[in-house]
Amino acid sequence: MKIAQENEAFEVSARDIFKDISRYRESDFSAEKDENEIRDFHRSVLEGFKVGQKKILLELQQLQGRSKETQQELKIARQKRNKELVEEILIKVKTIDYQESIFKNLADSVAWQMVNREHYLYRRLYTGEEGVKDLLDKSFEYVIDFSDQVNADPDAFCLISDITNNIQLGDCLITDKEGIKVSEIKSGQMNFKALDIIAERKLTDDDFDEKKLSEEFDAKFMKQIKRMVVQKGKTERAAKILQDHKGPDPKYKDTTIFIVENDFPLETYHGDLINLSRQLETKDWAYDSVGAIVNIGMYKNEWRAYGQFSMKQLCDPFPFVDLMASRGILICEPIFLKPFPEDIIMDIVLGRIKVYIGIDYNNFIKFSNDLGVKASWSTPKELQKYLKDYPHDRREIFSFDNKGLKIEIDGNEIFVGHGFFTKILFDHFLPETMILKYNGMIENLGDSEE
């Protein structure tokens, strides 16, 4: 199959799945609905999720099979020192990887809807761990079978975690009449033996005595027990937060998480993005600035290349991002849930339209101060001290030129994390909304701890 035909087949499949999983987008809530209509609507949505999941799983399994074959071809080509063939195969590798990330982004779209687009809930299901599950492995059939059993209930849906980019706790995310829950599924004699030991001895990651257990079991089995205990602890903490909106952080168990409800609407600049997409109907480029803080460029045809140069000048000295960089890397609203028409979404997914977004952080600081929330750049020394004093992953704290960005709330100086600006760049929250949201969250958090 030629590249053009493969791309066409990929687009057909992506569009088909998009229709299955996006029934919320097409719903009409303008008229009052009775209890039966609401129940039938939710069942229809869940049925779409189930059908879409089957298709996503099949596509990912086929791509993994192709990936293994392509990697073998690449190995042989390199051994033969065939540079031209190596370059050709590397293009195939990148294409497969990209298509895989898009199908996983479709699965992320399902997960995002399952947690009602609550970013702070979804964030607890992500741990930043690396590695890819072999969807062709025979042991994975246990997960598929379990999912099928849950999905036989018209009022429940079981999403397989390993077909998503970002759900890394548990094997499945389930929604039913009881709410959201995380489920672990184990198979194999050694796993069952480890589970029995964990249950009998009530092992937890809080009081895991590795030295004592190593006297009874060999190193390999000990490693397996420890891994399962740690995973069990993370899953239980995530489940508690999903249910209670508070509890120990799944990743940093010594840190308590409070999910604080917003008491004001979260406004976005989606309208500006939609307006730019309409401008592309008559020209190949469109640009706008939101409050002199967020720079947005949307480009098609030859302007896709020129647009990068333009954005570099407009955003200097700060960087800008490609909207599609959000897939699988950051916890943010998936591209398929953006308020664009289907054709625009697919044009962005397939690179026919490029969307670049950048933040002027100096103007952001000025705007925050004008809004009454004190903000400033730190010194490099202040940033390093903060990272040393607090148990954060260094990658989670925003920095530019080795300086952090500080916000002062209630006399407390807080260094802003990457997630703060991710919501502006990829969830498209207005800067004012994010500042007020952050300010309110810290104030409400103080009240909740009293």
C-alpha positions as CSV (number, residue, x, y, z in Angstrom):
1,M,0.0,0.0,0.0
2,K,1.4,3.4,-1.0
3,I,1.9,6.2,1.5
4,A,-1.0,8.3,0.1
5,Q,-3.3,5.3,0.4
6,E,-2.1,4.5,3.9
7,N,-2.7,8.1,5.0
8,E,-6.2,8.0,3.4
9,A,-7.0,4.8,5.2
10,F,-5.7,6.3,8.5
11,E,-7.9,9.3,8.1
12,V,-11.0,7.2,7.3
13,S,-10.4,5.1,10.4
14,A,-9.8,8.2,12.6
15,R,-12.9,9.9,11.4
16,D,-15.0,6.7,11.9
17,I,-13.8,6.4,15.6
18,F,-14.2,10.1,16.2
19,K,-17.9,9.8,15.3
20,D,-18.3,6.9,17.8
21,I,-16.7,8.6,20.8
22,S,-18.0,12.2,20.3
23,R,-21.7,11.8,20.9
24,Y,-21.5,14.3,23.7
25,R,-20.5,16.9,21.2
26,E,-23.6,16.3,19.1
27,S,-26.1,16.2,22.0
28,D,-28.8,18.8,22.4
29,F,-29.4,19.9,26.0
30,S,-31.5,22.9,25.1
31,A,-34.8,21.1,25.8
32,E,-35.8,19.4,29.0
33,K,-35.5,15.6,29.0
34,D,-37.2,13.1,31.2
35,E,-35.5,10.4,33.1
36,N,-35.8,7.8,30.4
37,E,-34.4,10.1,27.7
38,I,-31.4,11.0,29.9
39,R,-30.8,7.2,30.6
40,D,-31.1,6.4,26.9
41,F,-28.7,9.2,26.0
42,H,-26.1,8.1,28.4
43,R,-26.4,4.5,27.2
44,S,-25.9,5.7,23.7
45,V,-22.8,7.6,24.7
46,L,-21.4,4.5,26.5
47,E,-22.2,2.3,23.5
48,G,-20.2,4.7,21.3
49,F,-17.3,4.4,23.7
50,K,-17.5,0.6,23.6
51,V,-17.6,0.5,19.8
52,G,-14.8,3.1,19.5
53,Q,-12.6,1.2,22.0
54,K,-12.8,-2.0,19.9
55,K,-11.8,-0.1,16.8
56,I,-8.9,1.7,18.6
57,L,-7.6,-1.5,20.1
58,L,-7.6,-3.2,16.7
59,E,-5.8,-0.3,15.0
60,L,-3.2,-0.2,17.8
61,Q,-2.6,-3.9,17.6
62,Q,-2.1,-3.7,13.8
63,L,0.3,-0.7,14.2
64,Q,2.3,-2.6,16.9
65,G,2.6,-5.6,14.5
66,R,3.8,-3.2,11.7
67,S,6.1,-1.5,14.1
68,K,7.9,-4.8,15.0
69,E,8.3,-5.7,11.3
70,T,9.6,-2.2,10.5
71,Q,12.1,-2.2,13.3
72,Q,13.4,-5.5,12.0
73,E,13.7,-4.0,8.5
74,L,15.5,-1.0,9.9
75,K,18.0,-3.3,11.7
76,I,18.8,-5.2,8.5
77,A,19.1,-2.0,6.5
78,R,21.6,-0.5,9.0
79,Q,23.6,-3.7,9.0
80,K,23.9,-3.4,5.2
81,R,24.8,0.3,5.5
82,N,22.0,1.2,3.1
83,K,21.6,4.9,4.0
84,E,18.8,5.5,1.5
85,L,16.7,2.6,2.7
86,V,17.4,3.5,6.3
87,E,16.0,7.0,5.7
88,E,13.0,5.5,3.9
89,I,12.3,3.1,6.8
90,L,12.7,5.9,9.4
91,I,9.9,7.8,7.7
92,K,7.7,4.7,8.1
93,V,8.7,4.4,11.8
94,K,7.7,8.1,12.4
95,T,4.4,7.6,10.5
96,I,3.5,4.5,12.6
97,D,4.5,6.3,15.9
98,Y,2.4,9.3,14.9
99,Q,-0.7,7.3,13.9
100,E,-0.4,5.3,17.2
101,S,-0.3,8.6,19.2
102,I,-3.5,9.8,17.4
103,F,-5.5,6.6,18.1
104,K,-4.4,6.8,21.7
105,N,-5.5,10.5,21.7
106,L,-8.9,9.2,20.6
107,A,-8.9,6.9,23.7
108,D,-7.7,9.8,25.8
109,S,-10.8,11.7,24.6
110,V,-13.0,8.9,26.0
111,A,-11.2,9.1,29.4
112,W,-11.4,12.9,29.5
113,Q,-15.2,12.6,29.1
114,M,-15.4,9.9,31.7
115,V,-14.0,12.2,34.3
116,N,-16.2,15.1,33.1
117,R,-13.1,17.0,31.8
118,E,-11.8,17.5,35.3
119,H,-8.1,18.1,34.8
120,Y,-7.2,17.6,38.4
121,L,-8.9,14.2,38.5
122,Y,-7.3,13.1,35.3
123,R,-3.9,14.2,36.4
124,R,-4.0,11.7,39.3
125,L,-4.2,8.8,36.8
126,Y,-0.9,9.9,35.2
127,T,2.5,9.1,36.8
128,G,5.0,10.0,34.1
129,E,6.2,6.4,33.8
130,E,7.8,5.2,30.5
131,G,7.2,2.0,28.6
132,V,4.6,0.7,26.2
133,K,2.4,-2.3,26.8
134,D,2.5,-5.1,24.2
135,L,-1.1,-5.3,23.1
136,L,-0.4,-8.5,21.1
137,D,0.9,-10.3,24.2
138,K,-1.3,-13.3,25.2
139,S,-1.6,-12.1,28.8
140,F,-3.3,-8.9,27.6
141,E,-6.3,-11.1,26.6
142,Y,-7.2,-11.2,30.3
143,V,-7.7,-7.4,30.3
144,I,-9.8,-7.5,27.1
145,D,-12.0,-10.3,28.5
146,F,-12.5,-8.3,31.7
147,S,-13.4,-5.2,29.8
148,D,-15.9,-7.2,27.7
149,Q,-17.6,-8.5,30.8
150,V,-18.0,-5.0,32.3
151,N,-19.2,-3.6,28.9
152,A,-22.0,-6.1,28.7
153,D,-23.8,-3.8,31.2
154,P,-25.5,-1.0,29.2
155,D,-25.0,1.4,32.1
156,A,-21.3,0.8,32.6
157,F,-18.1,1.3,30.6
158,C,-14.6,-0.1,31.1
159,L,-11.8,1.7,29.3
160,I,-8.6,-0.3,28.8
161,S,-5.8,2.0,30.2
162,D,-3.1,0.7,27.9
163,I,-4.8,2.0,24.8
164,T,-4.5,5.6,26.1
165,N,-1.5,7.9,26.3
166,N,-2.0,9.1,29.8
167,I,-3.8,6.7,32.1
168,Q,-1.0,4.8,33.9
169,L,-2.7,3.7,37.1
170,G,-4.6,0.4,37.0
171,D,-5.5,-1.7,34.0
172,C,-8.9,-0.3,33.5
173,L,-10.9,2.9,34.2
174,I,-14.5,2.1,34.9
175,T,-17.6,4.3,35.1
176,D,-20.9,2.8,36.3
177,K,-23.8,3.7,38.6
178,E,-21.4,3.9,41.5
179,G,-19.1,6.5,39.8
180,I,-15.5,6.3,38.6
181,K,-13.1,3.6,39.8
182,V,-9.7,2.1,38.9
183,S,-9.3,-1.6,38.5
184,E,-6.2,-3.8,38.5
185,I,-6.2,-7.2,36.6
186,K,-3.6,-9.8,37.2
187,S,-3.0,-13.1,35.4
188,G,-0.4,-15.9,35.6
189,Q,0.6,-18.2,38.4
190,M,3.4,-16.0,39.9
191,N,1.1,-13.0,39.9
192,F,-1.6,-14.9,41.7
193,K,1.0,-16.2,44.3
194,A,2.2,-12.6,44.9
195,L,-1.4,-11.3,45.3
196,D,-2.1,-14.1,47.8
197,I,1.0,-13.1,49.9
198,I,0.1,-9.4,49.7
199,A,-3.5,-10.1,50.8
200,E,-2.6,-12.6,53.6
201,R,0.1,-10.4,55.1
202,K,-1.8,-7.2,54.4
203,L,1.3,-5.6,52.8
204,T,1.2,-1.9,51.9
205,D,3.8,0.4,50.5
206,D,3.7,2.3,53.8
207,D,5.1,-0.6,55.9
208,F,6.8,-2.8,53.3
209,D,9.6,-4.6,55.1
210,E,11.8,-5.7,52.2
211,K,14.6,-7.0,54.4
212,K,12.3,-9.4,56.3
213,L,10.6,-10.7,53.1
214,S,13.9,-11.2,51.3
215,E,14.7,-13.9,53.9
216,E,11.8,-16.0,52.5
217,F,11.8,-15.2,48.8
218,D,14.3,-14.9,46.0
219,A,15.3,-11.5,44.7
220,K,13.3,-11.8,41.4
221,F,10.1,-12.7,43.2
222,M,10.7,-10.0,45.9
223,K,11.0,-7.4,43.1
224,Q,7.7,-8.5,41.7
225,I,6.0,-8.4,45.1
226,K,7.4,-4.9,45.8
227,R,6.3,-3.6,42.3
228,M,2.8,-4.9,42.8
229,V,2.5,-3.4,46.3
230,V,3.7,0.0,45.1
231,Q,1.3,-0.1,42.2
232,K,-1.5,-1.2,44.5
233,G,-0.8,1.8,46.7
234,K,-0.8,4.2,43.8
235,T,-4.1,2.8,42.5
236,E,-5.8,2.9,45.8
237,R,-4.7,6.5,46.4
238,A,-5.9,7.5,42.9
239,A,-9.3,5.8,43.5
240,K,-9.8,7.6,46.7
241,I,-9.1,11.0,45.1
242,L,-11.6,10.1,42.3
243,Q,-14.2,9.2,44.8
244,D,-13.6,11.8,47.6
245,H,-11.8,14.6,45.7
246,K,-9.1,14.5,48.4
247,G,-6.4,12.2,49.7
248,P,-2.7,11.3,49.4
249,D,-1.1,12.0,46.0
250,P,-0.7,8.7,44.1
251,K,2.8,9.5,43.1
252,Y,4.0,11.5,46.2
253,K,2.1,9.8,49.0
254,D,3.4,12.2,51.6
255,T,1.6,15.0,49.8
256,T,-2.2,15.5,50.3
257,I,-4.3,16.4,47.3
258,F,-7.4,18.5,47.6
259,I,-9.6,18.8,44.5
260,V,-11.2,22.3,44.8
261,E,-14.3,23.2,42.9
262,N,-14.2,26.4,41.0
263,D,-16.8,29.0,42.1
264,F,-16.6,30.9,38.8
265,P,-16.9,30.0,35.1
266,L,-13.6,28.9,33.4
267,E,-13.4,31.1,30.4
268,T,-11.4,30.1,27.3
269,Y,-10.3,31.8,24.1
270,H,-11.9,29.0,22.0
271,G,-13.9,31.7,20.2
272,D,-10.7,33.4,19.0
273,L,-9.5,30.0,17.7
274,I,-12.8,29.4,15.9
275,N,-12.6,32.9,14.3
276,L,-9.1,32.2,13.1
277,S,-10.2,28.9,11.5
278,R,-12.9,30.8,9.6
279,Q,-10.4,33.3,8.3
280,L,-8.6,30.3,6.7
281,E,-11.6,29.9,4.4
282,T,-10.4,32.9,2.4
283,K,-6.6,33.1,3.0
284,D,-3.7,30.8,4.1
285,W,-2.8,32.5,7.4
286,A,-4.5,34.0,10.4
287,Y,-3.1,35.6,13.5
288,D,-4.4,37.0,16.8
289,S,-3.2,38.0,20.2
290,V,-5.3,37.5,23.3
291,G,-4.7,40.3,25.7
292,A,-1.1,40.8,24.3
293,I,-0.2,37.7,26.3
294,V,-1.2,34.7,24.1
295,N,0.0,34.7,20.5
296,I,-1.9,32.4,18.1
297,G,-1.1,31.7,14.5
298,M,-3.1,29.4,12.2
299,Y,-1.6,28.4,8.8
300,K,-2.3,26.2,5.8
301,N,-0.6,25.4,2.5
302,E,2.8,27.1,2.0
303,W,2.2,29.3,5.0
304,R,2.6,26.3,7.3
305,A,6.4,26.7,6.9
306,Y,6.3,30.5,6.8
307,G,4.2,30.6,9.9
308,Q,7.0,29.1,12.0
309,F,9.3,32.0,11.1
310,S,6.5,34.5,11.8
311,M,5.7,33.0,15.2
312,K,9.4,33.0,16.2
313,Q,9.6,36.7,15.6
314,L,6.2,37.4,17.3
315,C,7.0,35.4,20.4
316,D,10.7,36.3,20.8
317,P,12.4,35.6,23.1
318,F,10.0,33.0,24.4
319,P,9.2,29.7,22.6
320,F,5.9,28.7,21.0
321,V,4.3,25.3,20.6
322,D,2.5,23.3,17.9
323,L,-1.0,22.5,19.2
324,M,-0.5,18.8,18.2
325,A,2.5,18.7,20.6
326,S,-0.2,18.1,23.3
327,R,-0.8,14.5,22.3
328,G,0.5,12.0,24.7
329,I,3.0,14.3,26.4
330,L,0.9,16.6,28.5
331,I,-2.2,16.2,30.5
332,C,-4.6,18.4,28.6
333,E,-7.8,18.4,26.5
334,P,-7.4,16.0,23.6
335,I,-7.5,17.5,20.1
336,F,-10.7,15.6,19.3
337,L,-12.6,17.5,22.0
338,K,-11.7,20.9,20.7
339,P,-14.8,23.0,19.6
340,F,-13.8,22.9,15.9
341,P,-15.8,21.2,13.1
342,E,-14.7,17.7,12.3
343,D,-13.0,18.8,9.1
344,I,-10.8,21.4,10.9
345,I,-9.9,18.8,13.6
346,M,-8.8,16.3,11.0
347,D,-6.9,19.0,9.0
348,I,-5.0,19.8,12.2
349,V,-4.4,16.1,13.0
350,L,-3.1,15.4,9.5
351,G,-0.9,18.6,9.4
352,R,-2.9,20.3,6.6
353,I,-3.4,23.1,9.1
354,K,-0.8,24.2,11.6
355,V,-1.8,25.9,14.9
356,Y,1.1,27.6,16.8
357,I,0.6,29.2,20.3
358,G,3.0,31.1,22.4
359,I,2.9,33.1,25.7
360,D,4.6,36.4,26.4
361,Y,5.6,35.7,30.0
362,N,6.7,39.3,30.7
363,N,3.3,40.6,29.7
364,F,1.7,37.8,31.8
365,I,3.6,39.0,34.9
366,K,2.5,42.6,34.2
367,F,-1.1,41.6,33.7
368,S,-1.1,39.5,36.9
369,N,0.1,42.4,38.9
370,D,-2.5,44.7,37.3
371,L,-5.1,42.2,38.4
372,G,-3.9,42.4,42.0
373,V,-2.0,39.1,42.1
374,K,1.7,39.8,42.6
375,A,3.9,38.0,40.1
376,S,7.6,38.2,39.2
377,W,10.6,36.3,37.9
378,S,12.8,34.6,40.5
379,T,16.5,34.6,40.5
380,P,18.3,31.4,39.5
381,K,19.4,31.0,43.1
382,E,15.8,31.3,44.4
383,L,14.6,28.7,41.9
384,Q,17.2,26.2,42.9
385,K,16.5,26.7,46.6
386,Y,12.7,26.1,45.9
387,L,13.4,22.9,44.0
388,K,15.7,21.7,46.8
389,D,13.2,22.6,49.6
390,Y,10.1,21.0,48.0
391,P,9.8,17.4,46.8
392,H,8.8,18.3,43.2
393,D,9.9,16.6,40.0
394,R,12.1,19.3,38.6
395,R,10.3,18.9,35.2
396,E,7.0,20.0,36.8
397,I,8.2,23.5,37.7
398,F,8.1,26.1,35.0
399,S,11.4,27.9,34.2
400,F,12.9,30.0,31.5
401,D,16.6,30.9,31.4
402,N,17.0,29.2,34.7
403,K,14.5,31.5,36.4
404,G,11.1,30.5,37.8
405,L,7.9,32.5,37.8
406,K,6.6,33.4,41.3
407,I,3.1,34.3,42.3
408,E,2.3,35.6,45.8
409,I,-1.0,34.6,47.4
410,D,-2.0,35.3,51.0
411,G,1.6,36.2,51.7
412,N,2.8,32.8,50.4
413,E,5.3,32.8,47.5
414,I,4.5,30.0,45.0
415,F,6.5,28.9,42.0
416,V,4.2,28.2,39.1
417,G,4.3,24.8,37.5
418,H,4.3,23.8,33.8
419,G,0.7,22.7,34.2
420,F,-0.4,26.3,34.9
421,F,0.7,27.4,31.4
422,T,-0.2,24.1,29.8
423,K,-3.8,25.0,30.5
424,I,-3.4,28.3,28.7
425,L,-1.5,26.8,25.7
426,F,-3.4,23.5,25.2
427,D,-6.7,23.9,27.2
428,H,-7.0,27.5,26.0
429,F,-8.0,29.0,29.3
430,L,-7.8,32.8,29.4
431,P,-4.8,34.1,31.4
432,E,-7.2,36.0,33.7
433,T,-9.1,32.8,34.4
434,M,-6.0,30.9,35.3
435,I,-4.7,33.6,37.6
436,L,-8.1,33.8,39.4
437,K,-8.5,30.0,39.4
438,Y,-5.0,29.6,41.0
439,N,-5.6,32.3,43.5
440,G,-9.0,30.9,44.5
441,M,-7.7,27.4,44.6
442,I,-5.0,28.3,47.1
443,E,-7.5,30.3,49.3
444,N,-10.0,27.5,49.3
445,L,-7.3,25.0,50.0
446,G,-6.4,27.0,53.1
447,D,-10.0,26.9,54.2
448,S,-10.3,23.1,53.6
449,E,-7.3,22.5,55.8
450,E,-8.7,24.4,58.8
